[in-house]
Amino acid sequence: MEINRIIDHTLLKPESTEEQIEKILDEAKEYNFFSVCVNPVWVKKCAESLKGTDVKVCTVIGFPLGANTKEVKVFETENAIKNGANEIDMVINIGLLKSKEYDLVKEEIQEIAKVCHDNGALLKVILENCLLTKEEIVKACELSDEAGADFVKTSTGFSISGADADDVALMRKSVSDRVKVKASGGIRDYKKSLEMIEKGADRLGVSAGVNIYKESKSL
């Protein structure tokens, strides 16, 4: 397995500068990561820079709280795809999920999945597992699957904790074979990356992609 091809090379800090974005673009090209994952303001720049390469552009929607209205998330998604995004990582409406407003949660995911798929993009639904019970993680996975999401994702990396290997295993069991799992948040070395992959992660969202890749080659 070439670990670089399952890495979303990520820079989502609000204080990220243009120079830092250019650095991750250079790294993504050099190491042939699967994608760069950036805030929406940088999507157009990344799409232009990565034209003609295998590296995709991933961005985040409703980030990091998930508490925007459905209409705002739909507009954000349309705008991001128009600017060149290939993959959309959207934060689920955590409050509605916890309120058991399952129809509203599913409807939001469905609408955004349709926008993505109509435009050749993928949708990953960020669950923010650290704020959910195990039962809520399972329910969020089932709703995401039913609504047509392509991935479920563990975390934003901006809450109280990140990816947990047992949660990844639970997510893998809670979705159909069609849906993939992305682990993100706090994965900083090759050992932790392997643990996530062994538990069922198909993609890793990491800011330490270069170090992880170098570690994988030194073993």
RATAPE-V915926 format. One record per residue. N is the residue number from 1. RES is the residue in one small letter. PHI is phi in degrees with one decimal (NA if undefined). OMEGA is omega in radians with two decimals (NA if undefined). NEAR is the number of other ideal C-beta (glycine too) atoms within 12 Angstrom. Layout:
BEGIN
{{N	RES	PHI	OMEGA	NEAR} {N	RES	PHI	OMEGA	NEAR}}
END
This chain:
BEGIN
{{1	m	NA	3.06	16} {2	e	-89.6	-3.00	15} {3	i	-63.9	3.14	35} {4	n	-59.5	-3.07	33} {5	r	-84.9	2.98	23} {6	i	-119.2	-3.12	33} {7	i	-99.2	2.87	44} {8	d	-92.5	-3.06	46} {9	h	-75.1	-2.78	45} {10	t	-114.1	2.99	49} {11	l	-144.4	-3.05	38} {12	l	-120.4	3.14	35} {13	k	-60.7	-3.11	21} {14	p	-64.0	-3.11	16} {15	e	-90.8	3.14	11} {16	s	-57.0	-3.13	24} {17	t	-99.4	3.10	16} {18	e	-60.9	3.13	17} {19	e	-62.7	3.12	14} {20	q	-68.2	3.08	24} {21	i	-64.5	3.11	32} {22	e	-62.0	3.12	22} {23	k	-64.6	-3.12	22} {24	i	-70.8	3.05	41} {25	l	-64.9	3.10	33} {26	d	-61.1	-3.14	21} {27	e	-65.3	-3.13	31} {28	a	-61.7	3.10	37} {29	k	-69.2	-3.10	23} {30	e	-63.4	-3.05	18} {31	y	-99.0	3.11	31} {32	n	53.8	3.06	24} {33	f	-66.4	-3.11	40} {34	f	-63.7	-3.14	36} {35	s	-153.2	2.80	47} {36	v	-105.4	3.10	48} {37	c	-115.9	-3.01	49} {38	v	-134.9	3.03	45} {39	n	-68.4	-3.03	35} {40	p	-56.3	-3.11	35} {41	v	-62.2	-3.09	23} {42	w	-101.3	-3.03	36} {43	v	-60.4	-3.07	36} {44	k	-60.9	3.12	23} {45	k	-59.5	-3.11	28} {46	c	-65.8	-3.14	40} {47	a	-61.4	3.13	30} {48	e	-67.2	-3.10	17} {49	s	-67.6	-3.02	26} {50	l	-95.6	3.12	34} {51	k	-55.1	3.12	17} {52	g	85.8	3.07	9} {53	t	-108.3	3.06	23} {54	d	-87.0	-3.04	19} {55	v	-81.5	-3.14	35} {56	k	-87.3	3.05	34} {57	v	-111.5	3.12	42} {58	c	-114.9	3.07	50} {59	t	-139.1	-3.04	44} {60	v	-114.7	-3.07	47} {61	i	-128.5	-3.11	46} {62	g	61.5	-2.92	37} {63	f	-102.6	-0.01	39} {64	p	-99.8	-2.99	31} {65	l	-93.6	-3.12	22} {66	g	76.0	-2.94	39} {67	a	-101.2	3.02	21} {68	n	-72.8	3.03	26} {69	t	-71.0	3.12	16} {70	k	-56.8	-3.08	29} {71	e	-62.6	3.11	16} {72	v	-66.8	3.13	24} {73	k	-63.7	3.11	39} {74	v	-62.6	3.13	29} {75	f	-62.5	3.12	20} {76	e	-56.3	-3.12	33} {77	t	-64.9	3.13	41} {78	e	-59.7	-3.12	24} {79	n	-65.3	-3.13	22} {80	a	-63.7	-3.14	40} {81	i	-66.9	3.09	33} {82	k	-58.6	-3.13	18} {83	n	-82.3	3.04	26} {84	g	118.8	3.13	31} {85	a	-72.9	3.07	42} {86	n	-99.9	-3.09	33} {87	e	-136.3	-3.08	43} {88	i	-119.8	3.06	48} {89	d	-105.7	-3.04	53} {90	m	-107.6	3.10	52} {91	v	-78.1	3.10	45} {92	i	-62.6	3.06	50} {93	n	-78.3	-3.00	37} {94	i	-64.4	-3.13	34} {95	g	-63.6	3.10	21} {96	l	-67.0	3.09	28} {97	l	-60.5	-3.12	37} {98	k	-68.2	3.09	23} {99	s	-84.4	-3.12	14} {100	k	62.8	3.06	16} {101	e	-87.7	-2.94	19} {102	y	-65.1	3.13	23} {103	d	-62.4	-3.14	18} {104	l	-68.5	3.12	21} {105	v	-62.2	-3.11	37} {106	k	-65.7	-3.14	30} {107	e	-60.4	3.12	23} {108	e	-62.1	-3.13	41} {109	i	-62.8	-3.14	48} {110	q	-58.7	-3.10	27} {111	e	-64.1	-3.11	29} {112	i	-73.7	3.06	46} {113	a	-60.7	3.14	34} {114	k	-63.8	3.10	22} {115	v	-59.0	3.14	32} {116	c	-60.8	-3.01	37} {117	h	-69.7	3.09	22} {118	d	-65.8	-3.10	16} {119	n	-115.8	3.06	23} {120	g	72.6	3.13	16} {121	a	-107.2	3.08	36} {122	l	-103.5	3.08	37} {123	l	-117.1	2.98	48} {124	k	-111.5	3.14	49} {125	v	-101.7	3.14	53} {126	i	-85.3	-3.06	51} {127	l	-92.4	-3.00	51} {128	e	56.3	-3.02	41} {129	n	-55.6	-3.07	44} {130	c	-64.3	3.12	26} {131	l	-100.3	-3.04	29} {132	l	-115.8	2.95	32} {133	t	-78.0	3.10	17} {134	k	-60.1	3.13	19} {135	e	-64.4	3.13	15} {136	e	-69.0	3.07	30} {137	i	-61.8	3.13	38} {138	v	-60.5	-3.11	25} {139	k	-63.4	3.13	31} {140	a	-61.6	3.10	45} {141	c	-64.2	-3.12	41} {142	e	-63.5	3.13	28} {143	l	-64.1	3.14	35} {144	s	-62.7	3.12	43} {145	d	-62.2	-3.12	31} {146	e	-61.2	-3.07	25} {147	a	-83.0	3.05	32} {148	g	98.4	3.08	28} {149	a	-63.6	3.14	44} {150	d	-90.2	-3.13	34} {151	f	-140.6	2.78	45} {152	v	-112.8	-3.01	51} {153	k	-128.4	-2.99	54} {154	t	-68.1	-2.83	49} {155	s	-157.8	2.99	47} {156	t	-83.5	-2.99	40} {157	g	86.8	-3.09	37} {158	f	-118.8	3.12	26} {159	s	-108.5	-2.96	25} {160	i	-74.5	3.02	16} {161	s	-159.3	-3.06	20} {162	g	-108.0	-3.04	33} {163	a	-68.8	3.08	42} {164	d	-124.8	-3.03	30} {165	a	-61.4	3.13	27} {166	d	-66.0	3.08	20} {167	d	-66.0	3.10	41} {168	v	-60.3	3.12	42} {169	a	-62.0	3.12	27} {170	l	-64.2	3.11	31} {171	m	-62.6	-3.14	45} {172	r	-58.0	-3.13	31} {173	k	-73.0	-2.98	22} {174	s	-96.3	3.09	29} {175	v	-121.8	3.11	36} {176	s	-73.7	3.13	19} {177	d	-62.7	-3.13	11} {178	r	-65.1	-3.01	16} {179	v	-94.6	3.14	34} {180	k	-102.0	-3.09	32} {181	v	-121.8	3.05	45} {182	k	-113.4	3.07	52} {183	a	-102.0	3.14	47} {184	s	-152.1	3.12	52} {185	g	99.8	3.04	38} {186	g	80.1	3.11	31} {187	i	-94.1	-2.97	41} {188	r	-118.4	-3.13	24} {189	d	-143.7	-3.05	24} {190	y	-66.8	-3.13	28} {191	k	-60.1	3.14	19} {192	k	-66.7	3.10	29} {193	s	-60.4	3.13	36} {194	l	-61.9	3.12	23} {195	e	-59.8	3.13	23} {196	m	-65.3	-3.14	42} {197	i	-64.5	3.14	31} {198	e	-62.7	3.14	18} {199	k	-84.0	3.04	26} {200	g	125.7	3.13	31} {201	a	-72.3	3.07	40} {202	d	-97.4	-3.12	32} {203	r	-143.8	3.10	42} {204	l	-121.6	3.01	51} {205	g	-99.9	-3.01	48} {206	v	-141.2	3.01	47} {207	s	-96.4	-3.12	31} {208	a	-100.8	-3.05	33} {209	g	-57.6	-3.12	41} {210	v	-63.7	3.13	29} {211	n	-63.2	3.14	25} {212	i	-62.0	3.14	35} {213	y	-63.4	3.14	31} {214	k	-62.9	3.09	18} {215	e	-59.8	-3.10	22} {216	s	-63.3	-3.11	26} {217	k	-85.0	-3.08	14} {218	s	-90.5	-3.08	10} {219	l	-86.1	NA	13}}
END
